[in-house]
Amino acid sequence: MSTQSPKLAALRRLFPHTQAQIYLNHAATGPLSRPVVRAVQRYLWQRHQGSIDNYAELEAIVQETRRLVAQLLGTSPDRIAFAPSTSAALGLLAQGLDWKPGDRIAIPACEFPANVFPFLNLQRKGVVVDFIPHRNGTFTVEDVARVLTPRTRLVTLSWVQFLSGFCADLSAIAALCHERGIWLSVNAIQGLGALPLNVEVSGVDFLASGTHKWLMGLQGLALCYVRPELQAVLHPPAGWLHGPVDWEHLTDYRLIFYPDARRYETGTLNQTALVALHAALRLHLAAGPAWCARRVLALQQRLGEGLEQLGLTRYGSADPAHASGIISVQHPQAQALALALQRRHIVVSVRNGMLRFSPTYYNSMQEIDLTLEAVADFLGKRKRSRNAK
């Protein structure tokens, strides 16, 4: 019989979809909790027939959200900016540095396109992109080191790889980069909300993450962290909200930037998504990032072991030191298997012809066992599940 702690049971009640489906697809899109939906509904109702021009109230939420992001990342709010998407944030970095022909950028060859195309676009300026070799979506610090040259100015990589789930050793890679005067940029979208990260301890220089996956907010918003040393050389794109607004002299056209990371916010932010993120972060921080991470890793371990026992080949590494919430397995009928799971109200995804599972902290061990039973049925290898915990 399934037993759940009171804390887990209370959290699951905030995600009503758990009553009808087993959702293991947080690496694609996270669900919205009841607190997030209530916050968004309240905001939309205000815009509908309440305080329609509610800029002042919304600004307070924006600044509180900035503080919550800083708390999540272990940094200060003056190093946090918001952008329309992860891609836009990485584009800000790519276009904001002064590049010279022959400068080089190192990128793992297993990256999601959002972490590649903004930098490939710099080839028109004579910048060279060097791809770091990988083995089934994994790589070592030594692999990174072998690609670096005296002209390498930036290493950009995902904290957690979108397919293998490989979690990079950011501290070791940052130390390597800084020894050679190289900036380190991190796409954290597949890690934030699942695993804890302190950007000051890890030594990351730039971080970008959308809010609609493991953070369980809305699309159309990303958070950025920019280390002060990088802010000093990273040119901001001019918009009109990159600095203080003088409402009495709007046509004086004085180009003044904020002295902090707000200088990278060029125009009106996605207010609905910010309201959603504010509520989502409050829920996540109240649950406890460390507790959430323990849950994610325990679910991942149980799922990974079960899939391997069923004879499925895992893509990536089973090393706990590099574990995340993502597990991908290879099967010649991956799409058919995903559809079979969907018919049993189990949601996963297929990427690069592989079946990708991505549970998060509110999922239960019983859901993992039911998923393994469904996979076993498809494979004709039904096994007795372990007792859920």
DAPECOR-V98571 format. One record per residue. N is the residue number from 1. PSI is psi in radians with two decimals (none if undefined). Layout:
n:N psi:PSI
n:N psi:PSI
//
This chain:
n:1 psi:2.45
n:2 psi:2.36
n:3 psi:2.45
n:4 psi:2.55
n:5 psi:2.68
n:6 psi:-0.63
n:7 psi:-0.81
n:8 psi:-0.74
n:9 psi:-0.71
n:10 psi:-0.71
n:11 psi:-0.70
n:12 psi:-0.53
n:13 psi:-0.36
n:14 psi:-0.14
n:15 psi:1.45
n:16 psi:-0.31
n:17 psi:-0.33
n:18 psi:-0.27
n:19 psi:-0.30
n:20 psi:-0.25
n:21 psi:2.80
n:22 psi:1.88
n:23 psi:1.95
n:24 psi:0.85
n:25 psi:0.62
n:26 psi:-0.30
n:27 psi:-0.22
n:28 psi:-1.13
n:29 psi:2.27
n:30 psi:2.62
n:31 psi:2.84
n:32 psi:2.28
n:33 psi:2.91
n:34 psi:-0.77
n:35 psi:-0.65
n:36 psi:-0.79
n:37 psi:-0.74
n:38 psi:-0.74
n:39 psi:-0.75
n:40 psi:-0.73
n:41 psi:-0.72
n:42 psi:-0.77
n:43 psi:-0.81
n:44 psi:-0.62
n:45 psi:-0.70
n:46 psi:-0.82
n:47 psi:-0.41
n:48 psi:-0.85
n:49 psi:0.31
n:50 psi:-2.14
n:51 psi:1.47
n:52 psi:-0.84
n:53 psi:1.32
n:54 psi:0.66
n:55 psi:-0.76
n:56 psi:-0.78
n:57 psi:-0.72
n:58 psi:-0.64
n:59 psi:-0.64
n:60 psi:-0.67
n:61 psi:-0.69
n:62 psi:-0.82
n:63 psi:-0.61
n:64 psi:-0.65
n:65 psi:-0.69
n:66 psi:-0.71
n:67 psi:-0.71
n:68 psi:-0.68
n:69 psi:-0.78
n:70 psi:-0.71
n:71 psi:-0.75
n:72 psi:-0.66
n:73 psi:-0.05
n:74 psi:0.67
n:75 psi:-2.91
n:76 psi:2.65
n:77 psi:-0.44
n:78 psi:-0.09
n:79 psi:0.14
n:80 psi:2.34
n:81 psi:2.86
n:82 psi:2.58
n:83 psi:2.92
n:84 psi:-0.43
n:85 psi:2.95
n:86 psi:-0.76
n:87 psi:-0.76
n:88 psi:-0.69
n:89 psi:-0.75
n:90 psi:-0.58
n:91 psi:-0.61
n:92 psi:-0.76
n:93 psi:-0.81
n:94 psi:-0.72
n:95 psi:-0.23
n:96 psi:-0.27
n:97 psi:2.63
n:98 psi:1.93
n:99 psi:2.58
n:100 psi:2.60
n:101 psi:2.30
n:102 psi:-0.24
n:103 psi:2.66
n:104 psi:2.63
n:105 psi:2.37
n:106 psi:2.28
n:107 psi:2.33
n:108 psi:2.49
n:109 psi:0.15
n:110 psi:0.32
n:111 psi:2.71
n:112 psi:2.53
n:113 psi:-0.54
n:114 psi:-0.41
n:115 psi:0.16
n:116 psi:-0.89
n:117 psi:-0.69
n:118 psi:-0.46
n:119 psi:-0.58
n:120 psi:-0.53
n:121 psi:-0.29
n:122 psi:-0.09
n:123 psi:-0.48
n:124 psi:-0.29
n:125 psi:0.12
n:126 psi:0.17
n:127 psi:2.42
n:128 psi:2.31
n:129 psi:2.15
n:130 psi:2.21
n:131 psi:2.27
n:132 psi:2.17
n:133 psi:2.68
n:134 psi:2.84
n:135 psi:1.84
n:136 psi:0.79
n:137 psi:0.29
n:138 psi:2.72
n:139 psi:2.84
n:140 psi:2.95
n:141 psi:-0.61
n:142 psi:-0.62
n:143 psi:-0.72
n:144 psi:-0.80
n:145 psi:-0.66
n:146 psi:-0.38
n:147 psi:-0.37
n:148 psi:2.53
n:149 psi:2.98
n:150 psi:-0.32
n:151 psi:0.00
n:152 psi:2.20
n:153 psi:-0.31
n:154 psi:2.38
n:155 psi:2.21
n:156 psi:2.26
n:157 psi:2.90
n:158 psi:2.42
n:159 psi:-0.81
n:160 psi:2.21
n:161 psi:2.43
n:162 psi:-0.43
n:163 psi:-0.87
n:164 psi:-0.38
n:165 psi:0.14
n:166 psi:2.18
n:167 psi:1.99
n:168 psi:2.64
n:169 psi:1.52
n:170 psi:-0.68
n:171 psi:-0.76
n:172 psi:-0.71
n:173 psi:-0.68
n:174 psi:-0.73
n:175 psi:-0.74
n:176 psi:-0.81
n:177 psi:-0.81
n:178 psi:-0.51
n:179 psi:-0.47
n:180 psi:0.19
n:181 psi:0.59
n:182 psi:2.42
n:183 psi:2.59
n:184 psi:2.10
n:185 psi:2.43
n:186 psi:2.24
n:187 psi:1.96
n:188 psi:0.26
n:189 psi:-0.48
n:190 psi:0.16
n:191 psi:-0.71
n:192 psi:2.26
n:193 psi:-0.34
n:194 psi:-0.70
n:195 psi:2.63
n:196 psi:2.59
n:197 psi:2.27
n:198 psi:1.91
n:199 psi:-0.51
n:200 psi:-0.69
n:201 psi:-0.70
n:202 psi:-0.45
n:203 psi:0.24
n:204 psi:2.47
n:205 psi:-0.64
n:206 psi:2.38
n:207 psi:2.44
n:208 psi:2.49
n:209 psi:2.23
n:210 psi:2.90
n:211 psi:0.07
n:212 psi:0.09
n:213 psi:-1.85
n:214 psi:-0.41
n:215 psi:-0.29
n:216 psi:0.84
n:217 psi:-2.63
n:218 psi:2.78
n:219 psi:2.84
n:220 psi:0.32
n:221 psi:2.45
n:222 psi:2.66
n:223 psi:2.60
n:224 psi:2.52
n:225 psi:2.31
n:226 psi:2.02
n:227 psi:2.48
n:228 psi:-0.69
n:229 psi:-0.60
n:230 psi:-0.64
n:231 psi:-0.55
n:232 psi:-0.38
n:233 psi:-0.11
n:234 psi:1.90
n:235 psi:2.29
n:236 psi:2.58
n:237 psi:2.24
n:238 psi:2.32
n:239 psi:-1.93
n:240 psi:-0.13
n:241 psi:0.39
n:242 psi:-0.03
n:243 psi:3.14
n:244 psi:2.44
n:245 psi:2.16
n:246 psi:1.66
n:247 psi:-0.30
n:248 psi:-0.19
n:249 psi:0.92
n:250 psi:-0.43
n:251 psi:0.29
n:252 psi:-0.39
n:253 psi:0.86
n:254 psi:2.05
n:255 psi:1.69
n:256 psi:2.21
n:257 psi:2.60
n:258 psi:2.64
n:259 psi:0.00
n:260 psi:-2.89
n:261 psi:-0.23
n:262 psi:-0.30
n:263 psi:-0.31
n:264 psi:0.04
n:265 psi:1.88
n:266 psi:-0.37
n:267 psi:-2.90
n:268 psi:2.26
n:269 psi:2.86
n:270 psi:1.64
n:271 psi:-0.69
n:272 psi:-0.76
n:273 psi:-0.57
n:274 psi:-0.71
n:275 psi:-0.74
n:276 psi:-0.77
n:277 psi:-0.68
n:278 psi:-0.83
n:279 psi:-0.69
n:280 psi:-0.71
n:281 psi:-0.67
n:282 psi:-0.72
n:283 psi:-0.81
n:284 psi:-0.77
n:285 psi:-0.58
n:286 psi:-0.67
n:287 psi:-0.57
n:288 psi:1.89
n:289 psi:-0.64
n:290 psi:-0.74
n:291 psi:-0.76
n:292 psi:-0.76
n:293 psi:-0.73
n:294 psi:-0.71
n:295 psi:-0.85
n:296 psi:-0.81
n:297 psi:-0.60
n:298 psi:-0.74
n:299 psi:-0.74
n:300 psi:-0.73
n:301 psi:-0.79
n:302 psi:-0.76
n:303 psi:-0.79
n:304 psi:-0.78
n:305 psi:-0.72
n:306 psi:-0.72
n:307 psi:-0.69
n:308 psi:-0.65
n:309 psi:-0.44
n:310 psi:0.03
n:311 psi:0.18
n:312 psi:2.41
n:313 psi:2.17
n:314 psi:2.40
n:315 psi:2.09
n:316 psi:-2.56
n:317 psi:2.53
n:318 psi:0.13
n:319 psi:2.07
n:320 psi:-0.44
n:321 psi:-0.33
n:322 psi:0.42
n:323 psi:2.67
n:324 psi:-2.78
n:325 psi:0.04
n:326 psi:2.32
n:327 psi:2.22
n:328 psi:2.45
n:329 psi:2.68
n:330 psi:2.38
n:331 psi:2.39
n:332 psi:-0.32
n:333 psi:0.84
n:334 psi:-0.76
n:335 psi:-0.72
n:336 psi:-0.67
n:337 psi:-0.72
n:338 psi:-0.71
n:339 psi:-0.65
n:340 psi:-0.70
n:341 psi:-0.71
n:342 psi:-0.65
n:343 psi:-0.36
n:344 psi:0.34
n:345 psi:0.65
n:346 psi:2.11
n:347 psi:2.09
n:348 psi:-2.96
n:349 psi:2.85
n:350 psi:2.20
n:351 psi:2.27
n:352 psi:0.62
n:353 psi:0.21
n:354 psi:2.65
n:355 psi:2.14
n:356 psi:2.21
n:357 psi:2.43
n:358 psi:1.41
n:359 psi:2.77
n:360 psi:-3.03
n:361 psi:-0.49
n:362 psi:-0.20
n:363 psi:2.69
n:364 psi:2.81
n:365 psi:-0.58
n:366 psi:-0.68
n:367 psi:-0.66
n:368 psi:-0.77
n:369 psi:-0.68
n:370 psi:-0.64
n:371 psi:-0.77
n:372 psi:-0.65
n:373 psi:-0.71
n:374 psi:-0.69
n:375 psi:-0.75
n:376 psi:-0.68
n:377 psi:-0.74
n:378 psi:-0.68
n:379 psi:-0.14
n:380 psi:0.53
n:381 psi:0.79
n:382 psi:2.22
n:383 psi:2.72
n:384 psi:2.23
n:385 psi:2.72
n:386 psi:2.81
n:387 psi:2.36
n:388 psi:2.64
n:389 psi:none
//
